[in-house]
Amino acid sequence: MAKVAILSDIHGNLPALEAVIKDIRRRKIKRIVCLGDLVGKGPQPAEVVDRIREICELTVQGNWDLGIQEPQVKDAGLWQQERLGEERLRYLKDLPFSADLHLSGRWLRLLHASSKSVYHRIPRKASKKERLSLFQHTELTGFPEGEFEGRTPDVVGYGDIHVPFVQTVKTKEGHGLLLFNTGSVGAPYDGIPQASYTIVEGKPDGGADEPFSIQMVRVPYNVEQVIAIAEQVQLPNLERFRYEMRTGLEQ
């Protein structure tokens, strides 16, 4: 059996990321995948990009990672661009749209927001049609060939909404698909001000008769530390940042 840690939406919150990494190491998990939004919101975007590049075998692009490439007019966007620098911005621009894993005979698709766009948001309580759209192939995800031609993923994991969950979605034929959201490492919006990530476990070369599991993990970290860092570097929108860090809610 193999374990893979799936994390997302760090948003420049290095103390939260380090707490998650420490928990992953404690569990002796070697494989880590990131579902995007390394930057934006928080005070240490450059440090987070560098750390993610060190630890992750795969990283897909989030809406902030793509959006920060555009000309910025607001102080917050300009502030982020200045700290990232040209090389990190190029790295974020070139991140892939999605990634696929295979565990216990199951095909896992991992992406940031939806199969249509990094900007297309699908909430936890979205319609069944919207949730099933996450399993569809698009020009951005690519279309399967060979042994996977004609198939769609059995499991989809995504980030973006900052609210962790696991649920089963049934197709019109009655086939159950697994959908999960990793929540956010750096800016949770479910009222719990703790870093969130997911562990998936299965057998890399196994069939569907092998066990498969999804575990949601919450990791406490020093919220006041990241607020102090934000104050020290004069982060734009500081009051909003303080509120979101302390409450785990979006303002």
C-alpha positions, 0 to 999 in steps of 0.5 A: 500500500502507498500513501499520497498527501494531497494539499492545496491553496497554501496562499503564501502561508508558510507557517501553515505549510510547514506544520502540514509538512511536519505532519506528513513526515511524521506519518512517513509519507513520501509522495506529495501532490499540490493542487495549486494556489501557492500564492495570493492572500498571504505574506510569504508567496516566494517562500511557499513557491520554493518549498513546494518545488522542493517537496512535491512530485506534482503540482497543478496550476491554481487560479491565483497562480495563473491570475498573478501573471496578468498586469496588476492594478491593485496593491495586493497583486503588485505586492505579490508580483514584486516578491515572486520575481520573474523566475517564480512567475514563469514557474507558476505560469508553466504548471500543468492543468491537471494530474492523474494517479492510479491506485488500487485499480482506480483512476484519480484525477487531480485538478484545482477547480474544475475540468473546464477552467482554474476559474470555474468554481464548483461548491460543495453543494453544487448540483449533481450535474456540476459535480459530475462535470468534474469527471469529464474530459476536456481539452485542458485535461486531455482525452485518454488513449490506450487502456483508458480510452473510453473511461472517465476517472473513478475519483476526482480531487480538487481544491479552490473552495477551501472547504474539505469534504468527501462524497459519492456522486452517482452516475445516471447508470447508478455507478458511484464515483468518489469526489473529494476536496482537500480544503486549504492549507493556508486559508480554510473557509469552513470555520476551523482555522487549522490547515487542511490536507488529504491522504489517499492510500492504495496499491500502485500496481493493484486492482480494484479488489485492493483497499482504497481510502481517503482521509481528511487531516486537520493540522493546528499551527501558529496563526498569530505567527503568520499574522505577525509576519504579515504585519512585519512585511506590511501585507496589503489588506491586512485587516481582512487577512487577520480576520480570515486567519483567526476565524477560518472564514472568508470575509 
